[in-house]
Amino acid sequence: MGSTTFDLPVRAQDASGTSEPVKFGKELREQHFLFDPSYRNLNHGSYGTIPRAIQAKLREFQDRAEAMPDPFIRYKRRDLLDESRAAVAELLRVPTATVVFVNNATIGVNTVLRNIVWNADGKDEILFFDTIYGGCARTIDYVVEDRQGAVSSRCITLSYPCEDDEVVAAFHAGVKASIDAGKRPRLCLFDVVSSLPAVRFPFEAITAACREAGILSLIDGAQGIGMVDLDLGAVDPDFFVSNCHKWLHVPRGCAVFYVPLRNQPLMRSTLPTSHGFVPKGPKTVGHNPLPQSQKSQFVTNFEFVGTMDDAPYLCVKHSIAWRAEVLGGEQRIREELTQLARSGGKKAAEILGTKILDNGSQSLTRCSMVNVALPLAVGPEEGKPPLEGELAALPAIPQSETAAAMKWFLETLMDEYKTFVALYAYGGRWWARLSAQVYLEMDDFEWAGKTLKEVCERTAKGEYKQ
């Protein structure tokens, strides 16, 4: 398997012999990461990235698969997969038997929603919040359409910034509205950290509320593992999926899929269905080329889903070790990145003359991303009342032109400034989502503030129309 010892110690000694933690920021970026020197990666939250040491591990596993395809893919890969499952289970504080890997969080959500057997009376309902990720929203739309009336969906609206207890109250109101409409709230889908706006969601409290209401909890933790402390043994959701390739420095694409033992019989098929599926009726004749397994049906089912490059799954163990040995461990990473996101976001907002999105308790920013308001408003639709309050003082981009203006804004950031930020409209104004990461420092956020201000000014002048 090779050593998991990496080339930079967790602590370096200064001249006095005092041990100091490895410093996060530019030097770490240059020593350990693969970025083009001209590029500032302020959008870690979309696709993540890996250090050189993990890239080497990825290629090692790929090379081994090519050197001896059958021995590695059929046999050795299973053992290596189990090692990564054990490592990620320890991180999540759950039994190894409850975790498997899938390509990404969207596949995990699809796996749950497509495996649930919905009652034929048409009363079952899926609850979700209006901050749902687009791919998951479309999955709900598909399931509702495909089941032809067996299940419906209900959106719970939120208005940020709000406190966690307001989110819980909105959930209870959504449950009541569902029941009052003659429906049966069956499952609720919600985030750990939502995508846009990027705020920490009170997933622990909503999971508990689901349990009390007799509703299945499905947590989309696409933004989760490696960023937020996750004690799934204590939270006890019914289903949970989280992208390891975002915040855990694992190669794309890899997500951990957690299903407690009580619910594993519900997850009968992988996506796509493969060798591990066990039909209820007679089994169609077909050859299974894989060695027999003594593991549970759940684990066996997800162990091999067609021929694909699942070398990223095998790297999970090594990514966790790299973060411990080089970066100083999960707690240090979480604490420093949360602080950097908050302070860096405030610095960028100060430069822009705006604010960050947060509530009084600062629960929304207990994560590694921050939402910074831009000095641009979304103009009212034709015939609608003019903007009021602080929005009235901002340059307003007509709603009909917002999509084109945002497209120009993002392309300008990439082409001229060699960066990217997630850009979106919320509450009548423009926002930018910035990611904190171990390879960034305050200078990067100051640069982001100045850059965003410059491009906002160009946008306000109508340069996107040229």
LUMMAR-797693 format. One record per residue (C-alpha): x, y, z. Coordinates in Angstrom, 3 decimals. Example, Ala and Ser with C-alpha at 12.3 -4.5 7.8 and 13.67 -1.06 7.14 Angstrom:
<atoms>
<<12.300,-4.500,7.800>>;
<<13.670,-1.060,7.140>>;
</atoms>
This chain:
<atoms>
<<0.000,0.000,0.000>>;
<<2.880,2.360,0.614>>;
<<3.535,4.873,3.322>>;
<<1.102,7.622,4.249>>;
<<3.907,9.814,5.550>>;
<<4.151,13.008,3.537>>;
<<6.962,15.398,2.822>>;
<<5.978,18.337,5.047>>;
<<5.837,17.888,8.829>>;
<<2.762,18.971,10.739>>;
<<4.947,21.280,12.823>>;
<<8.161,23.060,11.934>>;
<<10.653,24.265,14.516>>;
<<11.928,27.816,14.538>>;
<<15.418,28.907,15.665>>;
<<14.434,28.718,19.343>>;
<<13.207,25.169,18.963>>;
<<9.566,26.187,19.412>>;
<<7.176,24.033,17.437>>;
<<4.761,25.951,15.223>>;
<<1.914,24.682,13.045>>;
<<2.423,24.646,9.297>>;
<<1.170,27.972,8.010>>;
<<-1.777,27.966,5.650>>;
<<-1.676,30.215,2.611>>;
<<0.496,31.029,-0.383>>;
<<3.545,28.981,0.617>>;
<<1.427,25.878,1.158>>;
<<-0.272,26.521,-2.184>>;
<<3.041,26.707,-4.013>>;
<<4.567,23.672,-2.288>>;
<<1.633,21.280,-2.332>>;
<<-1.012,22.225,-4.868>>;
<<-1.296,22.101,-8.631>>;
<<-2.642,25.541,-9.520>>;
<<-1.373,27.627,-12.392>>;
<<0.695,30.354,-10.680>>;
<<-1.472,33.015,-12.337>>;
<<-4.756,31.575,-11.001>>;
<<-6.454,32.329,-7.657>>;
<<-8.899,29.586,-6.743>>;
<<-11.612,31.374,-4.776>>;
<<-14.284,28.799,-5.635>>;
<<-13.108,25.632,-3.908>>;
<<-16.739,24.843,-3.049>>;
<<-17.711,23.798,-6.570>>;
<<-15.084,21.249,-7.555>>;
<<-12.449,21.069,-4.828>>;
<<-8.853,20.186,-5.638>>;
<<-6.103,17.818,-4.541>>;
<<-2.503,18.225,-3.393>>;
<<0.391,16.731,-5.330>>;
<<0.780,13.887,-2.835>>;
<<-2.779,12.694,-3.444>>;
<<-2.391,13.072,-7.202>>;
<<0.580,10.711,-6.912>>;
<<-1.564,8.201,-4.990>>;
<<-4.314,8.450,-7.590>>;
<<-1.875,7.688,-10.379>>;
<<-0.340,4.862,-8.382>>;
<<-3.719,3.125,-8.137>>;
<<-4.433,3.753,-11.810>>;
<<-1.027,2.352,-12.736>>;
<<-1.625,-0.758,-10.645>>;
<<-4.950,-1.295,-12.395>>;
<<-3.208,-1.159,-15.762>>;
<<-0.265,-3.311,-14.669>>;
<<-2.468,-6.245,-13.566>>;
<<-6.097,-5.488,-14.463>>;
<<-7.819,-8.641,-13.232>>;
<<-5.910,-9.211,-9.969>>;
<<-6.236,-5.539,-9.035>>;
<<-9.815,-4.796,-10.134>>;
<<-11.378,-8.085,-9.053>>;
<<-9.481,-8.675,-5.816>>;
<<-7.023,-6.111,-4.445>>;
<<-9.270,-3.136,-5.144>>;
<<-11.899,-4.518,-2.739>>;
<<-9.428,-4.584,0.144>>;
<<-8.240,-1.052,-0.600>>;
<<-11.842,0.092,-0.840>>;
<<-12.533,-1.347,2.604>>;
<<-9.577,0.578,4.020>>;
<<-10.998,3.851,2.707>>;
<<-14.463,2.945,3.975>>;
<<-13.022,2.322,7.437>>;
<<-11.133,5.624,7.411>>;
<<-14.138,7.709,6.378>>;
<<-16.417,5.846,8.800>>;
<<-14.086,6.778,11.653>>;
<<-14.188,10.410,10.545>>;
<<-18.002,10.359,10.518>>;
<<-18.132,8.343,13.763>>;
<<-20.255,5.540,12.378>>;
<<-19.716,1.788,11.763>>;
<<-17.826,0.864,8.599>>;
<<-20.753,-1.352,7.583>>;
<<-22.902,1.767,7.094>>;
<<-20.761,3.579,4.511>>;
<<-20.063,3.012,0.823>>;
<<-18.896,5.267,-2.001>>;
<<-20.707,6.743,-4.992>>;
<<-19.474,9.211,-7.634>>;
<<-21.075,12.329,-6.202>>;
<<-23.782,13.650,-3.912>>;
<<-26.349,13.944,-6.704>>;
<<-26.029,10.219,-7.380>>;
<<-26.532,9.538,-3.665>>;
<<-29.707,11.631,-3.599>>;
<<-30.934,9.913,-6.764>>;
<<-30.208,6.520,-5.230>>;
<<-32.411,7.256,-2.234>>;
<<-35.302,8.910,-4.065>>;
<<-35.449,6.246,-6.770>>;
<<-35.291,3.340,-4.305>>;
<<-37.990,4.525,-1.914>>;
<<-41.274,2.720,-2.588>>;
<<-43.959,5.385,-2.629>>;
<<-47.496,4.468,-1.554>>;
<<-49.980,4.010,-4.373>>;
<<-52.652,6.206,-2.783>>;
<<-50.893,9.365,-3.996>>;
<<-50.608,10.943,-0.546>>;
<<-46.820,10.682,-0.077>>;
<<-44.992,13.997,-0.243>>;
<<-41.324,15.009,-0.455>>;
<<-40.452,18.153,1.481>>;
<<-37.478,20.352,0.575>>;
<<-36.259,23.905,1.112>>;
<<-36.001,26.596,-1.555>>;
<<-32.195,26.609,-1.193>>;
<<-32.065,23.079,-2.660>>;
<<-29.283,22.336,-5.165>>;
<<-30.574,22.425,-8.733>>;
<<-29.641,18.840,-9.608>>;
<<-31.518,17.558,-6.551>>;
<<-34.533,19.722,-7.384>>;
<<-34.660,18.207,-10.860>>;
<<-34.389,14.733,-9.329>>;
<<-37.467,15.411,-7.224>>;
<<-39.257,16.674,-10.350>>;
<<-38.335,13.476,-12.175>>;
<<-39.473,11.187,-9.366>>;
<<-42.800,13.016,-9.066>>;
<<-43.309,12.778,-12.834>>;
<<-42.094,9.191,-13.170>>;
<<-44.251,7.839,-10.322>>;
<<-47.329,9.246,-12.044>>;
<<-49.188,10.696,-9.084>>;
<<-47.893,8.380,-6.375>>;
<<-45.830,11.148,-4.787>>;
<<-45.856,14.946,-4.784>>;
<<-43.427,17.596,-3.549>>;
<<-43.638,20.678,-1.348>>;
<<-41.158,23.561,-1.127>>;
<<-40.454,25.235,2.217>>;
<<-39.352,28.846,1.702>>;
<<-36.714,30.597,3.789>>;
<<-35.662,34.230,3.966>>;
<<-32.017,34.755,4.851>>;
<<-30.551,35.982,7.085>>;
<<-32.594,34.042,9.630>>;
<<-31.821,32.150,12.825>>;
<<-31.740,28.376,13.088>>;
<<-34.938,28.215,15.134>>;
<<-36.720,30.052,12.323>>;
<<-35.622,27.313,9.911>>;
<<-36.980,24.665,12.271>>;
<<-40.243,26.602,12.596>>;
<<-40.504,26.773,8.793>>;
<<-40.041,22.996,8.647>>;
<<-42.850,22.415,11.137>>;
<<-45.072,24.794,9.179>>;
<<-44.285,22.852,6.012>>;
<<-45.196,19.573,7.668>>;
<<-48.487,21.043,8.894>>;
<<-49.300,22.467,5.467>>;
<<-48.672,19.063,3.916>>;
<<-50.946,17.298,6.381>>;
<<-53.617,19.986,6.086>>;
<<-53.591,19.428,2.307>>;
<<-54.369,15.751,2.868>>;
<<-50.838,14.646,2.130>>;
<<-48.458,12.356,4.003>>;
<<-45.043,14.030,4.476>>;
<<-42.794,11.058,3.890>>;
<<-39.262,12.407,3.368>>;
<<-37.433,15.708,3.755>>;
<<-34.318,16.606,1.752>>;
<<-32.011,19.273,3.204>>;
<<-28.395,20.423,3.233>>;
<<-25.421,20.582,5.575>>;
<<-24.243,23.772,3.892>>;
<<-26.464,25.014,1.096>>;
<<-24.931,25.950,-2.227>>;
<<-26.470,29.382,-2.928>>;
<<-26.544,31.149,-0.618>>;
<<-23.696,29.245,0.998>>;
<<-24.834,29.073,4.618>>;
<<-24.591,26.397,7.276>>;
<<-27.965,24.719,7.604>>;
<<-29.192,23.457,11.023>>;
<<-29.146,19.882,9.754>>;
<<-28.861,18.406,13.237>>;
<<-32.061,20.109,14.421>>;
<<-33.982,19.313,11.234>>;
<<-32.924,15.660,11.445>>;
<<-34.277,15.512,14.988>>;
<<-37.476,17.237,13.871>>;
<<-37.900,14.707,11.060>>;
<<-37.474,11.841,13.506>>;
<<-40.090,13.300,15.851>>;
<<-42.510,13.738,12.952>>;
<<-41.922,10.234,11.580>>;
<<-40.398,11.589,8.368>>;
<<-37.326,10.159,6.636>>;
<<-34.356,12.532,6.674>>;
<<-32.163,12.731,3.567>>;
<<-29.146,14.994,4.072>>;
<<-27.433,16.392,0.996>>;
<<-23.995,17.053,2.447>>;
<<-22.406,17.891,-0.897>>;
<<-20.747,20.717,1.024>>;
<<-20.019,18.856,4.227>>;
<<-17.308,16.375,4.995>>;
<<-13.962,18.086,5.524>>;
<<-15.647,21.446,6.225>>;
<<-18.174,20.825,9.008>>;
<<-17.870,18.593,12.066>>;
<<-20.053,15.585,11.257>>;
<<-20.974,13.179,14.045>>;
<<-23.473,11.074,12.160>>;
<<-23.668,8.560,14.986>>;
<<-25.134,11.290,17.179>>;
<<-27.203,13.074,14.513>>;
<<-28.590,9.741,13.221>>;
<<-30.045,10.708,9.832>>;
<<-31.874,8.155,7.725>>;
<<-29.674,8.850,4.688>>;
<<-26.603,11.041,4.189>>;
<<-24.304,11.719,1.259>>;
<<-21.286,14.040,1.060>>;
<<-18.758,14.833,-1.644>>;
<<-15.266,13.868,-0.518>>;
<<-13.810,15.622,-3.561>>;
<<-14.915,19.062,-2.402>>;
<<-13.513,19.701,1.080>>;
<<-11.641,16.483,1.935>>;
<<-8.947,16.845,-0.775>>;
<<-10.000,13.624,-2.525>>;
<<-9.829,13.308,-6.340>>;
<<-13.063,13.821,-8.295>>;
<<-15.514,12.220,-8.211>>;
<<-16.041,10.575,-4.874>>;
<<-18.809,10.843,-2.304>>;
<<-19.460,8.894,0.876>>;
<<-22.973,7.448,1.134>>;
<<-24.150,6.618,4.654>>;
<<-27.158,4.441,5.333>>;
<<-27.761,3.106,8.868>>;
<<-28.371,-0.617,9.147>>;
<<-32.100,-0.099,9.725>>;
<<-32.549,1.485,6.295>>;
<<-30.177,-0.563,4.154>>;
<<-32.946,-2.946,2.999>>;
<<-34.610,0.093,1.384>>;
<<-31.596,0.745,-0.870>>;
<<-32.055,-2.247,-3.130>>;
<<-30.386,-0.944,-6.288>>;
<<-27.370,1.141,-7.182>>;
<<-27.392,3.633,-10.052>>;
<<-27.091,2.052,-12.508>>;
<<-28.319,-1.339,-11.337>>;
<<-25.448,-3.787,-11.435>>;
<<-24.329,-7.234,-10.260>>;
<<-25.208,-6.665,-6.622>>;
<<-28.954,-6.310,-7.136>>;
<<-31.018,-9.119,-5.606>>;
<<-34.488,-9.417,-7.188>>;
<<-37.517,-10.362,-5.096>>;
<<-38.694,-12.833,-7.689>>;
<<-36.861,-15.265,-9.986>>;
<<-33.404,-14.129,-10.989>>;
<<-32.746,-13.617,-14.700>>;
<<-29.899,-15.820,-15.883>>;
<<-26.649,-13.891,-16.219>>;
<<-22.958,-14.240,-15.514>>;
<<-21.420,-12.452,-12.510>>;
<<-17.671,-12.173,-13.094>>;
<<-16.888,-10.989,-9.563>>;
<<-15.613,-13.154,-6.694>>;
<<-18.214,-14.069,-4.103>>;
<<-18.371,-11.741,-1.124>>;
<<-19.139,-12.436,2.522>>;
<<-20.053,-8.794,3.147>>;
<<-23.563,-7.462,3.628>>;
<<-25.870,-7.124,0.650>>;
<<-25.691,-3.333,0.978>>;
<<-21.886,-3.208,0.869>>;
<<-21.645,-5.829,-1.878>>;
<<-24.190,-3.961,-3.971>>;
<<-22.135,-0.741,-4.014>>;
<<-18.723,-2.415,-4.190>>;
<<-18.723,-2.759,-7.961>>;
<<-21.080,-0.748,-10.184>>;
<<-19.842,-1.421,-13.693>>;
<<-16.316,-0.814,-14.914>>;
<<-15.228,2.711,-14.042>>;
<<-12.188,4.404,-12.606>>;
<<-12.912,4.356,-8.894>>;
<<-9.293,5.100,-7.945>>;
<<-10.572,8.276,-6.205>>;
<<-12.400,6.053,-3.697>>;
<<-9.131,4.334,-2.838>>;
<<-7.496,7.710,-2.118>>;
<<-9.878,8.654,0.695>>;
<<-7.752,6.968,3.353>>;
<<-4.670,8.808,2.123>>;
<<-6.395,12.192,1.886>>;
<<-7.513,11.906,5.501>>;
<<-3.971,10.952,6.504>>;
<<-2.478,13.849,4.506>>;
<<-4.790,16.303,6.228>>;
<<-3.741,14.944,9.617>>;
<<-0.005,14.732,8.983>>;
<<0.494,17.846,6.865>>;
<<-2.334,20.203,7.793>>;
<<-2.646,19.349,11.476>>;
<<-5.972,17.551,11.533>>;
<<-9.652,18.172,10.987>>;
<<-10.307,20.432,13.978>>;
<<-7.524,22.839,13.076>>;
<<-8.633,22.938,9.446>>;
<<-12.257,23.650,10.382>>;
<<-11.419,26.357,12.894>>;
<<-8.912,28.219,10.737>>;
<<-11.016,28.092,7.574>>;
<<-14.145,29.268,9.376>>;
<<-12.181,32.198,10.764>>;
<<-10.634,32.971,7.377>>;
<<-14.023,32.861,5.641>>;
<<-15.535,35.235,8.176>>;
<<-12.658,37.712,8.374>>;
<<-11.852,37.472,4.665>>;
<<-15.485,37.953,3.721>>;
<<-15.743,41.021,5.953>>;
<<-12.577,42.469,4.423>>;
<<-13.926,41.975,0.894>>;
<<-17.252,43.514,1.920>>;
<<-15.453,46.479,3.471>>;
<<-13.647,47.117,0.187>>;
<<-16.935,46.823,-1.703>>;
<<-18.805,48.988,0.795>>;
<<-21.319,46.217,1.451>>;
<<-21.843,43.355,3.943>>;
<<-21.697,39.601,4.360>>;
<<-24.743,37.376,4.790>>;
<<-24.992,36.312,8.426>>;
<<-27.377,36.272,11.360>>;
<<-27.023,37.489,14.940>>;
<<-25.749,34.167,16.264>>;
<<-23.279,33.786,13.348>>;
<<-24.570,30.254,12.772>>;
<<-24.794,30.852,9.023>>;
<<-21.018,31.352,8.763>>;
<<-19.918,28.330,10.814>>;
<<-18.411,26.893,7.645>>;
<<-15.670,27.597,5.110>>;
<<-17.678,29.728,2.684>>;
<<-19.022,33.249,2.892>>;
<<-21.511,35.296,0.894>>;
<<-20.439,38.856,0.112>>;
<<-22.992,41.385,-1.112>>;
<<-22.059,43.196,-4.315>>;
<<-22.919,46.856,-4.985>>;
<<-25.386,45.891,-7.713>>;
<<-29.161,45.505,-7.517>>;
<<-31.606,43.556,-9.640>>;
<<-33.897,46.070,-11.284>>;
<<-37.680,45.599,-10.957>>;
<<-39.687,44.005,-13.709>>;
<<-41.429,46.374,-16.084>>;
<<-44.520,47.829,-14.442>>;
<<-43.395,46.879,-10.929>>;
<<-42.699,49.405,-8.115>>;
<<-39.192,50.908,-8.005>>;
<<-36.541,49.621,-5.637>>;
<<-36.637,50.841,-2.059>>;
<<-34.270,51.182,0.892>>;
<<-30.584,50.356,0.446>>;
<<-31.275,48.707,-2.914>>;
<<-32.533,52.014,-4.346>>;
<<-29.068,53.527,-3.865>>;
<<-27.331,50.815,-5.912>>;
<<-26.782,50.617,-9.662>>;
<<-29.576,48.358,-10.906>>;
<<-29.202,45.885,-13.722>>;
<<-32.590,45.317,-15.399>>;
<<-33.970,41.899,-14.557>>;
<<-34.245,41.086,-18.244>>;
<<-30.483,41.673,-18.595>>;
<<-29.300,40.017,-15.372>>;
<<-28.473,36.625,-16.912>>;
<<-26.424,38.202,-19.717>>;
<<-24.696,40.563,-17.287>>;
<<-23.754,37.745,-14.921>>;
<<-22.438,35.672,-17.818>>;
<<-20.214,38.569,-18.893>>;
<<-19.116,39.157,-15.297>>;
<<-17.998,35.534,-14.816>>;
<<-16.276,35.317,-18.181>>;
<<-14.442,38.554,-17.424>>;
<<-13.253,37.186,-14.081>>;
<<-11.909,34.074,-15.781>>;
<<-10.406,35.661,-18.885>>;
<<-8.968,38.886,-17.492>>;
<<-8.471,38.277,-13.775>>;
<<-7.719,34.533,-13.730>>;
<<-10.224,33.615,-11.048>>;
<<-13.825,32.514,-10.572>>;
<<-16.491,33.105,-7.940>>;
<<-20.007,31.733,-7.716>>;
<<-22.312,34.644,-8.557>>;
<<-26.046,34.802,-7.858>>;
<<-28.980,37.121,-7.182>>;
<<-30.806,36.927,-3.869>>;
<<-33.117,39.332,-2.095>>;
<<-33.001,41.814,-4.950>>;
<<-29.222,42.207,-5.124>>;
<<-26.125,40.474,-6.441>>;
<<-23.946,38.279,-4.228>>;
<<-20.590,36.524,-4.578>>;
<<-19.738,33.274,-2.791>>;
<<-16.115,33.021,-1.677>>;
<<-14.422,29.871,-0.388>>;
<<-11.751,29.778,2.307>>;
<<-9.134,27.045,1.930>>;
<<-5.759,26.062,3.341>>;
<<-3.965,27.500,0.307>>;
<<-5.576,30.953,0.719>>;
<<-4.890,33.870,3.079>>;
<<-6.221,37.353,3.817>>;
<<-4.338,38.827,0.863>>;
<<-6.443,36.681,-1.464>>;
<<-9.675,38.035,0.005>>;
<<-8.437,41.609,-0.216>>;
<<-7.568,40.994,-3.858>>;
<<-11.016,39.455,-4.364>>;
<<-12.702,42.531,-2.891>>;
<<-10.762,44.897,-5.161>>;
<<-11.336,42.733,-8.220>>;
<<-15.057,42.347,-7.600>>;
<<-15.397,46.094,-7.036>>;
<<-13.668,46.829,-10.347>>;
<<-15.825,44.401,-12.320>>;
<<-18.976,45.667,-10.586>>;
<<-18.125,49.194,-11.696>>;
<<-17.609,47.964,-15.250>>;
<<-20.928,46.132,-15.099>>;
<<-22.757,49.187,-13.787>>;
<<-21.396,51.188,-16.751>>;
<<-23.013,48.654,-19.094>>;
<<-19.825,47.094,-20.421>>;
<<-21.622,43.733,-20.561>>;
<<-23.702,45.122,-23.447>>;
<<-20.721,45.787,-25.703>>;
</atoms>
